Amino acid sequence: MEKHINELLDMDVIRKIGHNEIVDLTTPVLITWHDGKSRFCGDFRALNNYTKADRYLIPTIPHALDKLEKAQYITKMDCMKGFHQNGA
């Protein structure tokens, strides 16, 4: 679990909290598969109470493809850790 926590700290996804800070959003869980690989998980539904919703429409597929056709640059993203690779 320490390895996963250090990776998230290095990516600035999580931060250490002070001893007087109270954070009760989730209990981390380490899932280990039969091949020995592991994944760090948490149930963050309580965080929804503090999150502001975005108010915009999701583009349609034809609209997205039309914009892609005119693109000068196309990139790809690692889907395994892609959530943490995009800045907010």
Contact map, one row per residue, 1 for C-alpha under 8 A:
1111100000000000000000000000010000000001000000000000000000000000000000000000000000000000
1111110000000000000000000000000000000000000000000000000000000000000000000000000000000000
1111111000000000000000000000000000000000000000000000000000000000000000000000000000000000
1111111100000000000000000000000000000011000000000000000000000000000000000000000000000000
1111111110000000000000000000000000000000000000000000000000000000000000000000000000000000
0111111111000000000000000000000000000000000000000000000000000000000000000000000000000000
0011111111100000000000000000000000000000000000000000000000000000000000000000000000000000
0001111111111100000000000000000000000000000000000000000000000000000000000000000000000000
0000111111111111000000000000000000000000000000000000000000000000000000000000000000000000
0000011111111000000000000000000000000000000000000000000000000000000000000000000000000000
0000001111111100000000000000000000000000000000000000000000000000000000000000000000010000
0000000111111110000000000000000000000000000000000000000000000000000000000000000000000000
0000000111111110000000000000000000000000000000000000000000000000000000000000000000010000
0000000110111111000000000000000000000000000000000000000000000000000000000000000000000000
0000000010011111100000000000000000000000000000000000000000000000000000000000000000000000
0000000010000111110000000000000000000000000000000000000000000000000000000000000000000000
0000000000000011111010000000000000000000000000000000000000000000000000000000000000000000
0000000000000001111110000000000000000000000000000000000000000000000000000000000000000000
0000000000000000111110000000000000000000000000000000000000000000000000000000000000000000
0000000000000000011111000000000000000000000000000000000000000000000000000000000000000000
0000000000000000111111100000000000000000000000000000000000000000000000000000000000000000
0000000000000000000111110000000000000000000000000000000000000000000000000000000000000000
0000000000000000000011111000000000000000000000000000000000000000000000000000000000000000
0000000000000000000001111110000000000000000000000000000000000000000000000000000000000000
0000000000000000000000111110000000000000000111100000000000000000000000000000000000000000
0000000000000000000000011111000000000000011101000000000000000000000000000000000000000000
0000000000000000000000011111100000000000011000000000000000000000000000000000000000000000
0000000000000000000000000111110000000001111000000000000000000000000000000000000000000000
0000000000000000000000000011111000000001110000000000000000000000000000000000000000000000
1000000000000000000000000001111100000111100000000000000000000000000000000000000000000000
0000000000000000000000000000111110000111100000000000000000000000000000000000000000000000
0000000000000000000000000000011111011110000000000000000000000000000000000000000000000000
0000000000000000000000000000001111111100000000000000000000000000000000000000000000000000
0000000000000000000000000000000111111000000000000000000000000000000000000000000000000000
0000000000000000000000000000000011111000000000000000000000000000000000000000000000000000
0000000000000000000000000000000111111100000000000000000000000000000000000000000000000000
0000000000000000000000000000000111111110000000000000000000000000000000000000000000000000
0000000000000000000000000000011110011111000000000000000000000000000000000000000000000000
0001000000000000000000000000011100001111100000000000000000000000000000000000000000000000
1001000000000000000000000001111000000111110000000000000000000000000000000000000000000000
0000000000000000000000000001111000000011111000000000000000000000000000000000000000000000
0000000000000000000000000111100000000001111100000000000000000000000000000000000000000000
0000000000000000000000000111000000000000111111000000000000000000000000000000000000000000
0000000000000000000000001100000000000000011111110000000000000000000000000000000000000000
0000000000000000000000001000000000000000001111111000000000000000000000000000000000000000
0000000000000000000000001100000000000000001111111100000000000000000000000000000000000000
0000000000000000000000001000000000000000000111111110000000000000000000000000000000000000
0000000000000000000000000000000000000000000111111111000000000000000000000000000000000000
0000000000000000000000000000000000000000000011111110000000000000000000000000000000000000
0000000000000000000000000000000000000000000001111111000000000000000000000000000000000000
0000000000000000000000000000000000000000000000111111100000000000000000000000000000000000
0000000000000000000000000000000000000000000000010111110000000000000000000000000000000000
0000000000000000000000000000000000000000000000000011111000000000000000000000000000000000
0000000000000000000000000000000000000000000000000001111100000000000000000000000000000000
0000000000000000000000000000000000000000000000000000111110000000000000000000000000000000
0000000000000000000000000000000000000000000000000000011111000000000000000000000000000000
0000000000000000000000000000000000000000000000000000001111100000000000000000000000000000
0000000000000000000000000000000000000000000000000000000111110000000000000000000000000000
0000000000000000000000000000000000000000000000000000000011111011000000000000000000000000
0000000000000000000000000000000000000000000000000000000001111111000000000000000000000000
0000000000000000000000000000000000000000000000000000000000111111100000000000000000000000
0000000000000000000000000000000000000000000000000000000000011111110000000000000000000000
0000000000000000000000000000000000000000000000000000000000111111111000000000000000000000
0000000000000000000000000000000000000000000000000000000000111111111100000000000000000000
0000000000000000000000000000000000000000000000000000000000001111111110000000000000000000
0000000000000000000000000000000000000000000000000000000000000111111111000000000000000000
0000000000000000000000000000000000000000000000000000000000000011111111100000000000000000
0000000000000000000000000000000000000000000000000000000000000001111111100100000000000000
0000000000000000000000000000000000000000000000000000000000000000111111100000000000000000
0000000000000000000000000000000000000000000000000000000000000000011111110000000000000000
0000000000000000000000000000000000000000000000000000000000000000001111111100000000000000
0000000000000000000000000000000000000000000000000000000000000000000001111100000000000000
0000000000000000000000000000000000000000000000000000000000000000000000111110000000000000
0000000000000000000000000000000000000000000000000000000000000000000100111111000000000000
0000000000000000000000000000000000000000000000000000000000000000000000001111100000000000
0000000000000000000000000000000000000000000000000000000000000000000000000111110000000000
0000000000000000000000000000000000000000000000000000000000000000000000000011111001000000
0000000000000000000000000000000000000000000000000000000000000000000000000001111111000000
0000000000000000000000000000000000000000000000000000000000000000000000000000111111100000
0000000000000000000000000000000000000000000000000000000000000000000000000000011111000000
0000000000000000000000000000000000000000000000000000000000000000000000000000011111111000
0000000000000000000000000000000000000000000000000000000000000000000000000000111111111100
0000000000000000000000000000000000000000000000000000000000000000000000000000001011111100
0000000000101000000000000000000000000000000000000000000000000000000000000000000011111110
0000000000000000000000000000000000000000000000000000000000000000000000000000000011111110
0000000000000000000000000000000000000000000000000000000000000000000000000000000001111111
0000000000000000000000000000000000000000000000000000000000000000000000000000000000011111
0000000000000000000000000000000000000000000000000000000000000000000000000000000000000111
